[in-house]
Amino acid sequence: MNVATKKGKKGKKTIKKVISRNVVKKPKKGAREKTKAELAKSKAPKFDMNKLRSEIQDELQNGGMEGQIVAQRSPIKEVIDRAKHPKKSNGQEFIWTGIPGFDDLFEDGIPRTSTVLVAGGAGSGKTIMCCQIATYHAKHGDKCLYMSFEENEKRLRQHMNDFGWNPEDLEKKGKLMIQRFSPFDITRSVDALLMKAKGELLIEIDPVILPKHYKPEIIVVDSLTAIASAFTGKEDSYRIYIEQLFRFFERIGATAFLITETRQIPTIFSQTGVEEFLADGVIVLYNLTRGNVRENAVEVLKLRGAKHQKKIVAMQITSKGIVVYPEQEIFGEIRGEKE
């Protein structure tokens, strides 16, 4: 077992806004790195609460097309919410992200082998968060694969080096692999397979070609948005590919973090809705405005098989990566609920 792993113990049709005023309980201590969040409380960013509440209320009431999509998905969501997900066994392993302050939002960590969406608007820190998680685990012994469908390998390495994570050293040790994939190659492969298997009820594809003898324990997909763009006008093919991709992660026993682009104040968190229903967890990153300044926040929207705090808290992108302030609450939670 490596240092990054800990064993232990996861409409009707309207969107509610819940502002939590509960006192934050001190999280249990676990076998993970100590954070500096408590020491940095005085430096935590300040937010214009009234302005942010007004922005989100307006977004939820006047969301236009996004609001219509939410309403269309409500019947599907009700069926999925009623379904009983299998419980994790008592021997479930959990992992930490290694992000200062962020791990304090989890009681035990993220269940190993989970698939987690990392959703947010442009500039919210999605790629930074996933790079930080991947390099943290690579440094602690896990094999990590970063699948890029947008940036090339050189630019990603430079991006990681900007924060001092030294990806080249991790690659030499065989703990980190950065690969660029073409979303259009995937589209052509899926289309060819669908033509060949026309009329068959069950279609199996190999969504990822891994190097021989390399079995990653942590996988980052950057991003589902780029993949979906290549499937424009072929939504059924995209859904088939995404379902097979999630099954693939489950089959090889990897913990996967999948980046998806949303609006700055999102009410939906994926391209089609299928992704967020298949995923075990959803982490939402916010890029909020206060005057002429943008500030960041983060929320664990859901995490199957694990207990976590349900609130939106302050986050900063520093020269060493992301730092989260778990006691600097912005909003309790924004989520769709039954009345």
Secondary structure, DSSP 8 states (H G I E B T S, - for coil): --TTEEE-----SEEEEE------------SS---STTTTGGGS----HHHHHHHHHHHHHS-THHHHHHHHHHHHHHHHHHS------TT-EEE----TTGGGGBSS-EETT-EEEEEE-TTSSHHHHHHHHHHHHHHTT--EEEEESSS-HHHHHHHHHTTT--HHHHHHTTSEEEEE--HHHHHHHHHHHHHHTTT-S----------TT---SEEEEE-HHHHHHHTTT-HHHHHHHHHHHHHHHHHHT-EEEEEEE--SS-S--SSSSHHHHH-SEEEEEEEEEETTEEEEEEEEEEETTS-B--SEEEEEEETTEEEEEEEEEEESEEEEE--
